[in-house]
Amino acid sequence: QCCLSIMLEDHNRLTDLKNTDAYQVILDGVKGGPKEKRLAAQFIPKFFSSFPELADSAINAQLDLCEDEDVSIRRQAIKELPRFATGENILRVADILTQLLQTDDTAEFNQVTGSLIAIFKIDAKGTLGGLFSQILQGEDIVRERAIKFLSSKLKTLPEEVMTKEMEDYVFAETKKVLEDVTGEEFVLLMRVVSGLRVLQTVNGRQQLVELVVEQAFLEQALNPTDPDTVDRLLQCTRQALPLFSKNVHSTRFVTYFCEHVLPNLSSLTSPVAELDIQLEVLKLLAEMSPFCGDMDKLEPNLNMLFTKLLEFMPLPPEEVGNGENSASEEPKLQFSYVECLLFGFHQLGKKLPDFLLEKVDAERLKDFKIRLQYFARGLQVYIRQLRVALQGKSGDALKTDENKIKVVALKITNNINVLIKDLFHNPPSFKSTVSLSWKPIQRSEAVAPKRPSADEIGSGGSTNKQVSPQPRRDARQIYNPPSGKFSATIGNFTYEQRGGFRGGRGRGFGGRGNRSRGRIY
């Protein structure tokens, strides 16, 4: 109580004049009891600017309070830290606050976050310097939380804080960090730089693609049996996808998929047990293909797509003497895979429209047309069955899990149907457009003058003509439908970042090792 009284008396003396001895008494309060510490947490920053000769002692005293056993004292001390963020102290305060992100106390963590945002508004570059210093050199938990802080908070700062100069600085520092990252860190850091206003131009997006290309190791051959290598390629491609456009091309990624991924499709090792890795990479290839520019090895790459497409388009079963199909099992139609491959082939085929007529020999072309016809007949049966199943359903009825699958299945089959019709033209045509079944409906498509019926769902916009829901009388004579296959993950990508690359640091993206450095205030 005596010490507390002395502190209060010295506070009153400090209010009137610069008294170094009185301020020292306040600093010594951090060694007292809880009441003295709470007063010190308030008084030390209040008079900090008046005693520059005691600046180091004052900051160290406040740091002691930031590590106190009493969480309420820690929160009070952390709340006042921005008052020390002046001049050359800004970098140190930012460094300290970044280290304090490792706390597991939610209220304390929120206070640290709030203080970091507060000093951003005092000196953005100094604050960023402290954050990136810890990201590059700090302990793993501090690095992880600092990256997450940048990923979630940077975009909320106003333009007067995050100026062009600051965004350029963030981009430059992030490139340094990306030299050695885990998968999760890569995704978060790409979120940081992708949101920078300075990169929202064609040139900026091209720079981001170059950043991803460096991480994807596209100059190296793919090891399909290494889940880390496959994981890296998947994540890099997913990060690059939103950046592609008619002006920012996907050529290097599409080329790599054609040359290294498709030949090894069946031997790819999934990084996640429940992931259909073959369908995943085919979806990525399909999404990238519309943005592919001029390709050096177009013909061999198109031929690889064509070869892989043939693998998923079976020949019709042999007929016995009476015209009936043999007793052997009907082949399964892999609709989800064929949609991806056919779409990719259709997109690249636009660049070499005479491929089927001049680059494919007659026997192989004949074989392809037989497979197309067989697949097309199966499609018609499935489309009719799906339309019958969905006929008259709307609203909540279409939202059941079973009907959601049927709606997407109808989109898939209609997409394939439109693309096959193009290839049956003489010469083959590559003019039709479809929207991939797992892609969200564009706003222009979503706002329609009337609600579409179940019959119209998935038509791909190729025709509005009503199709009879009843199977033709001779359908079974022409075609006995085999069992088809729609992926269990039908609709959207189910694979997202799941805790970074396998093994964390030391494998996957770079080889970061653990560094235990302790307090480095």
C-alpha positions as CSV (number, residue, x, y, z in Angstrom):
1,Q,0.0,0.0,0.0
2,C,2.9,2.3,0.8
3,C,4.5,1.6,-2.6
4,L,1.1,2.3,-4.3
5,S,0.8,5.6,-2.5
6,I,4.4,6.6,-3.6
7,M,3.5,5.8,-7.2
8,L,0.3,7.9,-7.0
9,E,2.3,10.8,-5.5
10,D,5.0,10.5,-8.2
11,H,2.3,10.4,-10.9
12,N,1.0,13.8,-9.6
13,R,4.6,15.1,-9.6
14,L,5.1,13.9,-13.1
15,T,2.0,15.7,-14.2
16,D,3.5,19.0,-13.3
17,L,7.1,18.6,-14.3
18,K,9.6,16.3,-15.8
19,N,11.0,14.4,-12.8
20,T,13.2,11.5,-13.7
21,D,13.3,10.1,-10.3
22,A,9.6,10.0,-10.1
23,Y,9.3,8.3,-13.5
24,Q,11.9,5.7,-12.3
25,V,9.6,4.9,-9.3
26,I,6.8,4.3,-11.8
27,L,9.1,1.9,-13.8
28,D,10.0,0.1,-10.6
29,G,6.3,-0.5,-10.0
30,V,6.5,-3.5,-12.4
31,K,8.2,-5.4,-9.6
32,G,5.4,-4.7,-7.1
33,G,2.0,-6.3,-6.6
34,P,-1.0,-6.5,-8.9
35,K,-2.2,-3.0,-8.1
36,E,1.2,-1.4,-8.7
37,K,1.6,-3.3,-11.9
38,R,-1.8,-2.1,-13.2
39,L,-0.8,1.5,-12.4
40,A,2.6,1.0,-14.0
41,A,0.9,-0.4,-17.2
42,Q,-1.0,2.9,-17.5
43,F,1.6,5.4,-16.2
44,I,4.7,4.2,-18.1
45,P,3.2,4.8,-21.6
46,K,1.5,8.0,-20.5
47,F,4.8,9.8,-19.7
48,F,7.0,7.8,-22.0
49,S,7.6,10.6,-24.5
50,S,8.7,13.0,-21.7
51,F,11.7,10.8,-20.8
52,P,13.6,9.8,-24.0
53,E,16.7,9.0,-21.9
54,L,14.7,6.3,-20.1
55,A,13.1,4.9,-23.3
56,D,14.8,1.5,-23.3
57,S,14.1,1.0,-19.6
58,A,10.4,2.1,-20.1
59,I,9.9,-0.3,-23.0
60,N,11.6,-3.2,-21.2
61,A,9.4,-2.5,-18.1
62,Q,6.3,-2.6,-20.2
63,L,7.4,-5.9,-21.8
64,D,7.8,-7.4,-18.4
65,L,4.1,-6.5,-17.8
66,C,3.2,-8.1,-21.2
67,E,4.6,-11.4,-19.8
68,D,3.0,-11.1,-16.4
69,E,1.2,-14.2,-15.0
70,D,-2.0,-12.1,-14.6
71,V,-3.8,-12.1,-17.9
72,S,-5.6,-8.8,-17.1
73,I,-2.3,-7.1,-16.5
74,R,-0.9,-8.5,-19.7
75,R,-3.9,-7.3,-21.7
76,Q,-3.6,-3.8,-20.2
77,A,0.1,-3.6,-21.0
78,I,-0.5,-4.9,-24.6
79,K,-3.3,-2.3,-25.1
80,E,-0.9,0.5,-24.2
81,L,2.0,-0.7,-26.4
82,P,1.0,1.4,-29.5
83,R,1.9,4.5,-27.3
84,F,5.6,3.4,-27.5
85,A,5.4,3.2,-31.4
86,T,7.2,6.4,-32.2
87,G,10.3,7.1,-34.3
88,E,12.8,4.3,-34.3
89,N,10.8,2.4,-31.7
90,I,8.1,1.4,-34.2
91,L,10.0,-1.6,-35.6
92,R,10.7,-2.9,-32.1
93,V,7.1,-2.5,-31.0
94,A,5.8,-4.3,-34.1
95,D,8.3,-7.1,-33.6
96,I,7.2,-7.5,-30.0
97,L,3.5,-7.5,-30.8
98,T,4.1,-10.0,-33.6
99,Q,5.8,-12.4,-31.1
100,L,2.8,-11.9,-28.7
101,L,0.5,-13.4,-31.3
102,Q,1.5,-16.8,-30.0
103,T,-0.8,-16.4,-27.0
104,D,-3.5,-19.0,-26.6
105,D,-5.8,-16.7,-24.7
106,T,-8.5,-15.4,-27.0
107,A,-9.1,-12.0,-25.4
108,E,-5.3,-11.4,-25.2
109,F,-4.9,-12.5,-28.8
110,N,-7.6,-10.0,-29.9
111,Q,-5.9,-7.3,-27.9
112,V,-2.6,-8.0,-29.7
113,T,-4.3,-7.9,-33.0
114,G,-6.0,-4.6,-32.2
115,S,-2.7,-3.1,-31.1
116,L,-1.0,-4.2,-34.3
117,I,-3.7,-2.6,-36.4
118,A,-3.4,0.6,-34.3
119,I,0.4,0.9,-35.0
120,F,-0.3,0.1,-38.7
121,K,-2.0,3.5,-38.8
122,I,1.0,5.2,-37.1
123,D,3.7,3.7,-39.4
124,A,2.6,1.0,-41.9
125,K,6.1,0.2,-43.2
126,G,7.6,-0.1,-39.7
127,T,4.8,-2.4,-38.7
128,L,5.2,-4.6,-41.8
129,G,8.9,-4.7,-41.1
130,G,8.3,-6.2,-37.7
131,L,5.8,-8.7,-39.0
132,F,8.0,-9.9,-41.9
133,S,11.1,-10.0,-39.6
134,Q,9.3,-12.5,-37.4
135,I,7.9,-14.4,-40.4
136,L,11.4,-14.8,-41.8
137,Q,13.3,-15.5,-38.5
138,G,10.8,-16.2,-35.8
139,E,9.6,-19.4,-34.1
140,D,7.2,-21.5,-36.1
141,I,4.0,-20.6,-34.1
142,V,4.8,-16.9,-34.4
143,R,5.5,-17.2,-38.2
144,E,2.3,-19.1,-38.7
145,R,0.1,-16.5,-36.8
146,A,1.9,-13.6,-38.4
147,I,1.1,-14.9,-41.9
148,K,-2.5,-15.5,-40.9
149,F,-2.7,-12.0,-39.5
150,L,-1.5,-10.6,-42.8
151,S,-3.9,-12.8,-44.7
152,S,-7.0,-11.7,-42.8
153,K,-6.3,-8.1,-41.7
154,L,-4.2,-6.5,-44.5
155,K,-7.2,-6.3,-46.8
156,T,-9.2,-4.4,-44.1
157,L,-6.8,-1.5,-43.9
158,P,-7.8,1.7,-45.7
159,E,-5.9,3.0,-48.8
160,E,-4.4,5.9,-46.9
161,V,-2.6,3.2,-44.8
162,M,-1.9,0.6,-47.5
163,T,-0.5,3.0,-50.1
164,K,1.1,1.8,-53.4
165,E,4.5,2.0,-51.7
166,M,3.3,-0.2,-48.9
167,E,1.8,-2.7,-51.3
168,D,5.0,-2.9,-53.3
169,Y,6.9,-3.5,-50.1
170,V,4.5,-6.3,-49.1
171,F,4.9,-8.0,-52.5
172,A,8.7,-7.7,-52.3
173,E,8.9,-9.2,-48.8
174,T,6.3,-11.9,-49.6
175,K,8.5,-13.1,-52.5
176,K,11.4,-13.5,-50.0
177,V,9.1,-15.6,-47.7
178,L,7.9,-17.7,-50.6
179,E,11.5,-19.0,-51.1
180,D,10.8,-21.5,-48.3
181,V,7.2,-22.2,-47.3
182,T,4.8,-25.0,-46.4
183,G,1.7,-25.6,-48.5
184,E,-0.6,-23.9,-46.0
185,E,1.7,-20.8,-45.9
186,F,1.8,-20.7,-49.7
187,V,-2.0,-20.5,-49.9
188,L,-2.2,-17.8,-47.2
189,L,0.5,-15.7,-48.7
190,M,-1.0,-16.0,-52.2
191,R,-4.2,-14.7,-50.6
192,V,-2.2,-11.7,-49.2
193,V,-0.6,-10.7,-52.5
194,S,-3.7,-11.5,-54.7
195,G,-5.7,-8.9,-52.7
196,L,-3.2,-6.1,-53.3
197,R,-4.7,-3.3,-55.3
198,V,-1.4,-2.7,-57.1
199,L,-1.6,-6.1,-58.7
200,Q,-5.2,-5.8,-60.0
201,T,-4.0,-5.2,-63.5
202,V,-3.0,-7.5,-66.4
203,N,0.7,-7.0,-65.6
204,G,0.1,-7.5,-61.9
205,R,-1.8,-10.8,-62.4
206,Q,1.0,-11.9,-64.7
207,Q,3.5,-11.3,-61.9
208,L,1.3,-13.4,-59.6
209,V,1.2,-16.2,-62.1
210,E,5.0,-16.1,-62.4
211,L,5.1,-16.3,-58.6
212,V,3.0,-19.5,-58.7
213,V,5.0,-21.0,-61.6
214,E,8.2,-20.7,-59.5
215,Q,6.5,-22.6,-56.7
216,A,5.1,-25.3,-59.0
217,F,8.4,-26.5,-60.3
218,L,7.1,-26.8,-63.9
219,E,10.6,-27.2,-65.2
220,Q,10.9,-30.5,-63.4
221,A,9.4,-33.9,-64.4
222,L,6.5,-35.1,-62.2
223,N,6.9,-37.9,-59.8
224,P,3.4,-39.2,-59.8
225,T,3.9,-41.6,-56.9
226,D,5.0,-38.9,-54.5
227,P,2.0,-37.4,-52.8
228,D,3.9,-34.2,-51.8
229,T,4.8,-33.5,-55.4
230,V,1.2,-34.1,-56.6
231,D,0.0,-32.0,-53.7
232,R,2.3,-29.1,-54.7
233,L,1.1,-29.2,-58.3
234,L,-2.6,-29.3,-57.2
235,Q,-2.3,-26.3,-54.9
236,C,-0.2,-24.2,-57.2
237,T,-2.7,-24.8,-60.0
238,R,-5.6,-23.9,-57.8
239,Q,-3.9,-20.7,-56.8
240,A,-3.2,-19.8,-60.5
241,L,-6.7,-20.6,-61.8
242,P,-8.4,-17.3,-60.7
243,L,-5.6,-15.3,-62.3
244,F,-6.0,-16.7,-65.8
245,S,-7.8,-14.7,-68.4
246,K,-7.8,-13.9,-72.1
247,N,-4.7,-11.7,-71.4
248,V,-3.0,-13.9,-68.7
249,H,-2.5,-17.3,-70.2
250,S,-2.4,-20.7,-68.7
251,T,-0.2,-22.2,-71.4
252,R,2.7,-23.4,-69.2
253,F,0.3,-25.2,-66.8
254,V,-1.8,-26.7,-69.6
255,T,1.5,-27.8,-71.4
256,Y,2.8,-29.4,-68.1
257,F,-0.5,-31.3,-67.6
258,C,-0.5,-32.6,-71.1
259,E,3.2,-33.6,-71.1
260,H,3.6,-34.9,-67.5
261,V,0.3,-35.4,-65.8
262,L,-1.9,-37.1,-68.4
263,P,0.7,-39.8,-69.3
264,N,0.8,-40.6,-65.6
265,L,-2.9,-40.2,-64.8
266,S,-3.5,-43.7,-63.5
267,S,-0.4,-43.8,-61.3
268,L,-1.0,-40.4,-59.5
269,T,-0.9,-40.8,-55.7
270,S,-3.5,-38.7,-53.9
271,P,-2.4,-36.5,-51.0
272,V,-5.8,-37.0,-49.4
273,A,-7.3,-40.5,-49.0
274,E,-10.8,-39.6,-50.0
275,L,-9.8,-37.5,-53.0
276,D,-10.4,-38.8,-56.6
277,I,-7.1,-37.6,-57.8
278,Q,-7.7,-38.4,-61.5
279,L,-10.9,-36.4,-61.6
280,E,-9.3,-33.6,-59.7
281,V,-6.5,-33.0,-62.1
282,L,-8.9,-33.4,-65.1
283,K,-11.1,-30.7,-63.7
284,L,-8.2,-28.4,-63.3
285,L,-7.0,-29.1,-66.8
286,A,-10.5,-28.4,-68.1
287,E,-10.8,-25.1,-66.2
288,M,-7.4,-23.9,-67.5
289,S,-7.9,-24.9,-71.1
290,P,-10.0,-21.9,-72.3
291,F,-7.1,-19.6,-71.3
292,C,-4.3,-21.4,-73.1
293,G,-2.3,-19.2,-75.5
294,D,-0.1,-20.3,-78.3
295,M,1.5,-23.6,-77.5
296,D,4.9,-24.8,-78.9
297,K,3.9,-28.5,-79.0
298,L,0.2,-28.1,-79.8
299,E,-0.1,-31.2,-82.0
300,P,1.6,-33.7,-79.6
301,N,-0.3,-32.2,-76.6
302,L,-3.6,-32.4,-78.4
303,N,-2.8,-36.0,-79.4
304,M,-2.2,-36.8,-75.7
305,L,-5.6,-35.4,-74.8
306,F,-7.1,-37.3,-77.6
307,T,-5.4,-40.6,-76.5
308,K,-6.6,-40.1,-73.0
309,L,-10.1,-39.3,-74.1
310,L,-10.2,-42.6,-76.1
311,E,-9.3,-44.5,-72.9
312,F,-12.4,-43.2,-71.2
313,M,-14.7,-43.8,-74.1
314,P,-15.4,-47.5,-74.5
315,L,-16.1,-49.5,-77.6
316,P,-19.6,-51.0,-77.8
317,P,-19.9,-54.6,-76.6
318,E,-19.7,-57.2,-79.4
319,E,-22.9,-58.5,-80.8
320,V,-23.7,-62.2,-81.0
321,G,-25.3,-63.7,-84.1
322,N,-28.9,-62.7,-83.4
323,G,-28.1,-59.0,-83.1
324,E,-28.2,-59.0,-79.3
325,N,-25.3,-57.9,-77.1
326,S,-23.0,-60.6,-75.8
327,A,-23.4,-61.7,-72.2
328,S,-20.2,-59.9,-71.2
329,E,-20.6,-57.0,-68.8
330,E,-21.6,-53.7,-70.3
331,P,-18.8,-51.1,-70.1
332,K,-19.2,-48.2,-67.7
333,L,-19.5,-44.7,-69.0
334,Q,-17.2,-42.4,-67.0
335,F,-19.3,-39.2,-67.6
336,S,-17.4,-36.9,-65.2
337,Y,-14.0,-37.8,-66.7
338,V,-15.2,-37.6,-70.2
339,E,-16.8,-34.1,-69.6
340,C,-13.4,-32.8,-68.5
341,L,-11.3,-34.5,-71.3
342,L,-13.8,-33.7,-74.0
343,F,-14.0,-30.0,-72.9
344,G,-10.2,-29.7,-72.9
345,F,-9.9,-31.4,-76.3
346,H,-12.6,-29.1,-77.7
347,Q,-10.8,-26.0,-76.3
348,L,-7.4,-26.9,-77.7
349,G,-8.9,-28.3,-80.9
350,K,-10.0,-24.7,-81.8
351,K,-6.3,-24.0,-82.2
352,L,-5.8,-26.9,-84.6
353,P,-9.2,-27.5,-86.2
354,D,-8.0,-30.0,-88.8
355,F,-6.5,-32.3,-86.2
356,L,-9.0,-35.0,-86.6
357,L,-9.0,-34.9,-90.4
358,E,-5.3,-34.5,-91.1
359,K,-3.4,-35.5,-88.0
360,V,-5.3,-38.7,-87.1
361,D,-5.1,-41.8,-89.4
362,A,-8.3,-43.2,-90.9
363,E,-8.5,-46.3,-88.7
364,R,-8.1,-44.4,-85.5
365,L,-10.6,-41.8,-86.6
366,K,-13.1,-44.6,-87.4
367,D,-12.5,-46.1,-84.0
368,F,-13.1,-42.7,-82.4
369,K,-16.4,-42.2,-84.2
370,I,-17.6,-45.6,-83.1
371,R,-16.8,-44.8,-79.5
372,L,-18.5,-41.4,-79.9
373,Q,-21.7,-43.0,-81.3
374,Y,-21.8,-45.5,-78.5
375,F,-21.3,-42.9,-75.9
376,A,-23.9,-40.5,-77.5
377,R,-26.5,-43.3,-77.4
378,G,-25.8,-43.9,-73.8
379,L,-26.1,-40.2,-73.1
380,Q,-29.5,-39.9,-74.7
381,V,-30.9,-42.7,-72.4
382,Y,-29.4,-41.1,-69.3
383,I,-30.7,-37.6,-70.2
384,R,-34.2,-39.0,-70.7
385,Q,-34.0,-40.9,-67.4
386,L,-32.8,-37.8,-65.5
387,R,-35.4,-35.5,-67.0
388,V,-38.2,-38.0,-66.1
389,A,-36.8,-38.1,-62.5
390,L,-36.6,-34.3,-62.2
391,Q,-39.8,-33.5,-64.1
392,G,-42.1,-31.2,-62.2
393,K,-39.7,-30.7,-59.4
394,S,-38.7,-27.2,-58.3
395,G,-37.6,-25.2,-55.2
396,D,-37.0,-27.4,-52.1
397,A,-37.6,-30.6,-54.0
398,L,-34.5,-29.9,-56.1
399,K,-32.4,-29.3,-52.9
400,T,-32.4,-32.8,-51.6
401,D,-29.0,-34.6,-51.9
402,E,-30.4,-37.1,-54.4
403,N,-31.8,-34.5,-56.7
404,K,-28.8,-32.2,-56.4
405,I,-26.7,-35.1,-57.9
406,K,-29.3,-35.7,-60.6
407,V,-29.3,-32.0,-61.5
408,V,-25.5,-31.9,-61.8
409,A,-25.6,-35.3,-63.7
410,L,-28.0,-33.7,-66.2
411,K,-25.6,-30.8,-66.7
412,I,-22.7,-33.2,-67.3
413,T,-24.6,-35.3,-69.8
414,N,-25.9,-32.3,-71.7
415,N,-22.4,-30.7,-71.8
416,I,-21.0,-33.9,-73.3
417,N,-23.9,-34.2,-75.7
418,V,-23.3,-30.6,-77.0
419,L,-19.6,-31.3,-77.5
420,I,-20.1,-34.6,-79.2
421,K,-22.5,-33.0,-81.7
422,D,-19.7,-30.6,-82.6
423,L,-17.3,-33.4,-83.3
424,F,-19.8,-35.2,-85.5
425,H,-19.9,-32.2,-87.9
426,N,-18.1,-32.6,-91.1
427,P,-15.6,-31.1,-90.8
428,P,-15.6,-31.2,-86.9
429,S,-16.7,-28.0,-85.4
430,F,-15.4,-26.3,-82.2
431,K,-17.9,-23.5,-82.0
432,S,-20.3,-24.5,-79.2
433,T,-19.9,-23.2,-75.7
434,V,-20.8,-25.0,-72.5
435,S,-20.4,-24.1,-68.8
436,L,-18.5,-26.8,-66.9
437,S,-20.9,-28.7,-64.6
438,W,-19.1,-28.0,-61.3
439,K,-18.7,-24.2,-62.0
440,P,-21.2,-21.9,-60.3
441,I,-23.9,-20.3,-62.5
442,Q,-22.9,-16.9,-63.6
443,R,-25.0,-14.0,-62.5
444,S,-26.3,-13.3,-66.0
445,E,-27.5,-16.9,-66.1
446,A,-28.9,-16.8,-62.6
447,V,-31.2,-13.9,-63.3
448,A,-33.7,-15.2,-65.8
449,P,-37.2,-14.0,-66.8
450,K,-38.7,-17.3,-65.6
451,R,-37.7,-20.1,-63.3
452,P,-36.4,-23.0,-65.4
453,S,-38.2,-26.3,-65.2
454,A,-36.3,-29.5,-64.3
455,D,-36.5,-30.4,-68.0
456,E,-34.4,-27.4,-68.9
457,I,-31.8,-27.8,-66.2
458,G,-28.4,-28.5,-67.6
459,S,-29.3,-28.0,-71.2
460,G,-26.1,-25.9,-71.5
461,G,-28.0,-23.2,-73.5
462,S,-27.7,-25.2,-76.7
463,T,-31.4,-25.4,-77.3
464,N,-34.7,-24.6,-75.6
465,K,-36.6,-27.3,-77.6
466,Q,-38.7,-29.6,-75.4
467,V,-37.6,-33.2,-75.4
468,S,-40.1,-35.9,-74.7
469,P,-39.5,-37.4,-71.3
470,Q,-40.6,-40.8,-72.4
471,P,-38.0,-43.2,-73.8
472,R,-38.4,-44.0,-77.5
473,R,-40.0,-47.3,-78.2
474,D,-37.0,-48.6,-80.0
475,A,-34.4,-47.3,-77.5
476,R,-33.7,-50.8,-76.0
477,Q,-33.2,-52.3,-79.5
478,I,-30.7,-49.6,-80.4
479,Y,-28.9,-49.4,-77.0
480,N,-29.0,-51.3,-73.8
481,P,-27.8,-48.7,-71.3
482,P,-24.7,-49.7,-69.3
483,S,-24.2,-48.5,-65.8
484,G,-22.8,-45.0,-65.9
485,K,-20.5,-43.4,-63.5
486,F,-20.8,-39.9,-62.0
487,S,-18.1,-39.0,-59.5
488,A,-19.0,-39.3,-55.8
489,T,-17.6,-35.8,-55.5
490,I,-19.9,-34.5,-58.3
491,G,-20.4,-30.8,-58.4
492,N,-17.6,-28.8,-56.8
493,F,-14.0,-29.5,-56.0
494,T,-14.0,-31.2,-52.6
495,Y,-10.3,-30.9,-52.1
496,E,-9.0,-27.8,-50.4
497,Q,-5.9,-27.0,-48.4
498,R,-5.8,-29.5,-45.6
499,G,-3.0,-28.5,-43.2
500,G,-0.3,-27.8,-45.7
501,F,1.9,-30.2,-47.5
502,R,2.4,-33.6,-46.0
503,G,5.1,-33.6,-43.3
504,G,4.9,-29.9,-42.8
505,R,8.1,-28.0,-42.9
506,G,11.0,-30.0,-44.1
507,R,9.0,-31.6,-46.9
508,G,6.7,-30.2,-49.5
509,F,7.3,-26.5,-50.2
510,G,10.9,-26.0,-49.3
511,G,12.7,-27.4,-46.2
512,R,12.0,-25.0,-43.4
513,G,13.5,-26.3,-40.1
514,N,12.2,-25.6,-36.6
515,R,14.0,-22.7,-34.9
516,S,13.6,-22.2,-31.2
517,R,14.8,-18.8,-30.4
518,G,13.0,-17.8,-27.2
519,R,12.3,-14.2,-26.3
520,I,14.2,-11.9,-28.7
521,Y,12.7,-8.6,-27.6
